[in-house]
Amino acid sequence: MAIENGFTRITSAPSSPVITKSTWLLSQAKLTFEPPASSSQCVDQINDVARDVAGQQLLDLLCLAMRSDDRILDSASSTIRAAHLQRAEQFIRDNLAKPNLNSQLVAESCGISLRYLQRLFAENDHSIVGYIRDKRLTRCDEALKMLNDTATVANIAYKWGFYDQAQFCKHYRNRFGCTPTDTRKMSRLEAAKAV
């Protein structure tokens, strides 16, 4: 630990298996933010930037404590489960163009087990792979409807993670009721009629 601007900065966690990470983190939080006299004097002595940094460190500390406590990650609480699902869905939406996007990567990035992630999606009548495919199909559909996009159907499919043209067309038809080529033709015809 090091002292900076009146705050204790945590430099590394102990590697001793006797002390759990969450216990250690909570004890550090107690040490870090124990005011010298009264809390109002302490708050008045630091500037806005230091307060923002302290607030961010508190949030980071709380997140670390939660991540290391399996009771929280595996909780049946609907609020926590909904937050985990929302975080997983956001990660998927942010990484749709990455070719290596898969269930394991999503679980690791969200700090939860693959099995728990699969249960979260199953509770909402989805599979992780199906959710990724549906979001990619939506992006392809949006690109096909863009009038100024000159990319081929195959290039659009490839850009959004579909590497087999036949599979892409099959999934696209199942989702939208027409082929990708038909979608492009219809959107261009509608645009021509509007002019």
One Martini backbone bead per residue (centre of mass of N, CA, C, O) as a GRO file, in nm:
protein
  195
    1MET     BB    1   0.101   0.033   0.015
    2ALA     BB    2   0.002   0.378  -0.054
    3ILE     BB    3   0.031   0.727  -0.008
    4GLU     BB    4  -0.224   0.948  -0.160
    5ASN     BB    5  -0.377   1.227  -0.090
    6GLY     BB    6  -0.487   1.074   0.185
    7PHE     BB    7  -0.474   0.792   0.039
    8THR     BB    8  -0.503   0.459   0.009
    9ARG     BB    9  -0.314   0.248  -0.199
   10ILE     BB   10  -0.363  -0.034  -0.380
   11THR     BB   11  -0.124  -0.272  -0.508
   12SER     BB   12  -0.193  -0.568  -0.371
   13ALA     BB   13  -0.288  -0.886  -0.335
   14PRO     BB   14  -0.306  -1.150  -0.159
   15SER     BB   15  -0.192  -1.504  -0.180
   16SER     BB   16  -0.337  -1.608   0.053
   17PRO     BB   17  -0.571  -1.867   0.123
   18VAL     BB   18  -0.689  -1.769   0.402
   19ILE     BB   19  -0.760  -1.508   0.253
   20THR     BB   20  -1.006  -1.367   0.110
   21LYS     BB   21  -1.073  -1.141  -0.123
   22SER     BB   22  -1.323  -1.005   0.003
   23THR     BB   23  -1.202  -0.960   0.283
   24TRP     BB   24  -0.962  -0.792   0.193
   25LEU     BB   25  -1.118  -0.567   0.044
   26LEU     BB   26  -1.286  -0.474   0.288
   27SER     BB   27  -1.045  -0.401   0.469
   28GLN     BB   28  -0.931  -0.187   0.272
   29ALA     BB   29  -1.174   0.000   0.270
   30LYS     BB   30  -1.157   0.072   0.568
   31LEU     BB   31  -0.868   0.191   0.555
   32THR     BB   32  -0.894   0.396   0.318
   33PHE     BB   33  -1.185   0.551   0.438
   34GLU     BB   34  -1.078   0.654   0.706
   35PRO     BB   35  -1.119   0.917   0.884
   36PRO     BB   36  -0.941   1.133   1.078
   37ALA     BB   37  -1.211   1.267   1.203
   38SER     BB   38  -1.433   1.367   0.994
   39SER     BB   39  -1.611   1.338   0.708
   40SER     BB   40  -1.651   1.644   0.647
   41GLN     BB   41  -1.352   1.722   0.659
   42CYS     BB   42  -1.249   1.534   0.438
   43VAL     BB   43  -1.426   1.634   0.200
   44ASP     BB   44  -1.330   1.937   0.217
   45GLN     BB   45  -1.011   1.864   0.153
   46ILE     BB   46  -1.110   1.774  -0.124
   47ASN     BB   47  -1.135   1.765  -0.447
   48ASP     BB   48  -1.317   1.680  -0.720
   49VAL     BB   49  -1.115   1.480  -0.842
   50ALA     BB   50  -1.069   1.312  -0.584
   51ARG     BB   51  -1.364   1.232  -0.551
   52ASP     BB   52  -1.390   1.082  -0.819
   53VAL     BB   53  -1.168   0.878  -0.765
   54ALA     BB   54  -1.286   0.761  -0.505
   55GLY     BB   55  -1.551   0.668  -0.628
   56GLN     BB   56  -1.426   0.477  -0.839
   57GLN     BB   57  -1.277   0.299  -0.631
   58LEU     BB   58  -1.528   0.201  -0.486
   59LEU     BB   59  -1.658   0.065  -0.728
   60ASP     BB   60  -1.423  -0.126  -0.793
   61LEU     BB   61  -1.423  -0.264  -0.518
   62LEU     BB   62  -1.708  -0.375  -0.533
   63CYS     BB   63  -1.672  -0.540  -0.791
   64LEU     BB   64  -1.446  -0.720  -0.684
   65ALA     BB   65  -1.607  -0.841  -0.451
   66MET     BB   66  -1.833  -0.962  -0.625
   67ARG     BB   67  -1.657  -1.140  -0.819
   68SER     BB   68  -1.531  -1.314  -0.561
   69ASP     BB   69  -1.841  -1.389  -0.495
   70ASP     BB   70  -2.035  -1.663  -0.554
   71ARG     BB   71  -2.303  -1.579  -0.417
   72ILE     BB   72  -2.358  -1.347  -0.621
   73LEU     BB   73  -2.322  -1.484  -0.904
   74ASP     BB   74  -2.541  -1.729  -0.808
   75SER     BB   75  -2.781  -1.573  -0.774
   76ALA     BB   76  -3.148  -1.559  -0.775
   77SER     BB   77  -3.163  -1.272  -0.818
   78SER     BB   78  -3.317  -1.082  -1.051
   79THR     BB   79  -3.132  -0.833  -1.061
   80ILE     BB   80  -2.864  -0.977  -1.103
   81ARG     BB   81  -2.942  -1.146  -1.348
   82ALA     BB   82  -3.019  -0.906  -1.526
   83ALA     BB   83  -2.737  -0.775  -1.521
   84HIS     BB   84  -2.585  -1.009  -1.649
   85LEU     BB   85  -2.748  -1.020  -1.910
   86GLN     BB   86  -2.704  -0.730  -2.002
   87ARG     BB   87  -2.395  -0.748  -2.016
   88ALA     BB   88  -2.385  -0.974  -2.227
   89GLU     BB   89  -2.549  -0.834  -2.450
   90GLN     BB   90  -2.359  -0.591  -2.477
   91PHE     BB   91  -2.107  -0.745  -2.554
   92ILE     BB   92  -2.224  -0.863  -2.810
   93ARG     BB   93  -2.298  -0.597  -2.956
   94ASP     BB   94  -1.992  -0.485  -2.941
   95ASN     BB   95  -1.879  -0.787  -3.090
   96LEU     BB   96  -2.004  -0.890  -3.370
   97ALA     BB   97  -1.744  -0.859  -3.572
   98LYS     BB   98  -1.613  -1.081  -3.423
   99PRO     BB   99  -1.506  -1.399  -3.503
  100ASN     BB  100  -1.457  -1.504  -3.180
  101LEU     BB  101  -1.747  -1.501  -3.101
  102ASN     BB  102  -1.854  -1.659  -2.795
  103SER     BB  103  -1.960  -1.802  -2.512
  104GLN     BB  104  -1.691  -1.803  -2.357
  105LEU     BB  105  -1.615  -1.505  -2.401
  106VAL     BB  106  -1.860  -1.386  -2.262
  107ALA     BB  107  -1.821  -1.512  -1.984
  108GLU     BB  108  -1.535  -1.402  -1.929
  109SER     BB  109  -1.607  -1.094  -1.967
  110CYS     BB  110  -1.835  -1.117  -1.724
  111GLY     BB  111  -1.745  -1.315  -1.483
  112ILE     BB  112  -1.877  -1.594  -1.570
  113SER     BB  113  -2.013  -1.879  -1.623
  114LEU     BB  114  -2.122  -2.068  -1.878
  115ARG     BB  115  -2.360  -2.202  -1.738
  116TYR     BB  116  -2.491  -1.944  -1.628
  117LEU     BB  117  -2.529  -1.808  -1.902
  118GLN     BB  118  -2.712  -2.028  -2.022
  119ARG     BB  119  -2.937  -1.991  -1.810
  120LEU     BB  120  -3.007  -1.698  -1.870
  121PHE     BB  121  -3.098  -1.749  -2.165
  122ALA     BB  122  -3.304  -1.979  -2.112
  123GLU     BB  123  -3.502  -1.800  -1.938
  124ASN     BB  124  -3.537  -1.633  -2.237
  125ASP     BB  125  -3.555  -1.833  -2.484
  126HIS     BB  126  -3.235  -1.869  -2.534
  127SER     BB  127  -2.938  -1.869  -2.699
  128ILE     BB  128  -2.634  -1.756  -2.748
  129VAL     BB  129  -2.604  -1.824  -3.047
  130GLY     BB  130  -2.882  -1.714  -3.131
  131TYR     BB  131  -2.836  -1.423  -3.041
  132ILE     BB  132  -2.593  -1.364  -3.219
  133ARG     BB  133  -2.730  -1.428  -3.487
  134ASP     BB  134  -2.964  -1.221  -3.469
  135LYS     BB  135  -2.783  -0.968  -3.450
  136ARG     BB  136  -2.635  -1.018  -3.718
  137LEU     BB  137  -2.886  -1.018  -3.899
  138THR     BB  138  -2.968  -0.729  -3.836
  139ARG     BB  139  -2.712  -0.597  -3.952
  140CYS     BB  140  -2.746  -0.707  -4.236
  141ASP     BB  141  -3.022  -0.581  -4.294
  142GLU     BB  142  -2.930  -0.288  -4.263
  143ALA     BB  143  -2.714  -0.299  -4.490
  144LEU     BB  144  -2.908  -0.387  -4.725
  145LYS     BB  145  -3.088  -0.109  -4.689
  146MET     BB  146  -2.855   0.052  -4.781
  147LEU     BB  147  -2.806   0.254  -5.054
  148ASN     BB  148  -2.478   0.322  -5.025
  149ASP     BB  149  -2.423   0.017  -5.022
  150THR     BB  150  -2.183  -0.184  -5.227
  151ALA     BB  151  -2.181  -0.439  -5.100
  152THR     BB  152  -2.198  -0.751  -5.091
  153VAL     BB  153  -2.363  -1.001  -4.951
  154ALA     BB  154  -2.110  -1.161  -4.870
  155ASN     BB  155  -1.960  -0.924  -4.729
  156ILE     BB  156  -2.172  -0.868  -4.515
  157ALA     BB  157  -2.177  -1.146  -4.389
  158TYR     BB  158  -1.874  -1.156  -4.317
  159LYS     BB  159  -1.859  -0.902  -4.138
  160TRP     BB  160  -2.092  -1.054  -3.934
  161GLY     BB  161  -1.993  -1.382  -3.919
  162PHE     BB  162  -2.057  -1.513  -4.208
  163TYR     BB  163  -1.892  -1.793  -4.380
  164ASP     BB  164  -2.166  -1.920  -4.492
  165GLN     BB  165  -2.379  -1.852  -4.739
  166ALA     BB  166  -2.601  -2.067  -4.707
  167GLN     BB  167  -2.654  -2.023  -4.405
  168PHE     BB  168  -2.724  -1.730  -4.420
  169CYS     BB  169  -2.971  -1.754  -4.610
  170LYS     BB  170  -3.132  -1.941  -4.428
  171HIS     BB  171  -3.147  -1.757  -4.175
  172TYR     BB  172  -3.264  -1.510  -4.316
  173ARG     BB  173  -3.526  -1.638  -4.419
  174ASN     BB  174  -3.633  -1.727  -4.140
  175ARG     BB  175  -3.641  -1.432  -4.021
  176PHE     BB  176  -3.759  -1.247  -4.296
  177GLY     BB  177  -3.890  -1.416  -4.557
  178CYS     BB  178  -3.623  -1.361  -4.729
  179THR     BB  179  -3.380  -1.274  -4.919
  180PRO     BB  180  -3.115  -1.068  -4.936
  181THR     BB  181  -3.163  -0.980  -5.229
  182ASP     BB  182  -3.459  -0.898  -5.195
  183THR     BB  183  -3.411  -0.676  -4.990
  184ARG     BB  184  -3.238  -0.496  -5.168
  185LYS     BB  185  -3.440  -0.458  -5.400
  186MET     BB  186  -3.677  -0.339  -5.234
  187SER     BB  187  -3.528  -0.090  -5.118
  188ARG     BB  188  -3.460   0.033  -5.402
  189LEU     BB  189  -3.749   0.054  -5.510
  190GLU     BB  190  -3.865   0.234  -5.285
  191ALA     BB  191  -3.665   0.468  -5.336
  192ALA     BB  192  -3.748   0.521  -5.634
  193LYS     BB  193  -4.051   0.587  -5.572
  194ALA     BB  194  -3.994   0.835  -5.376
  195VAL     BB  195  -3.857   1.017  -5.617
   0.00000   0.00000   0.00000
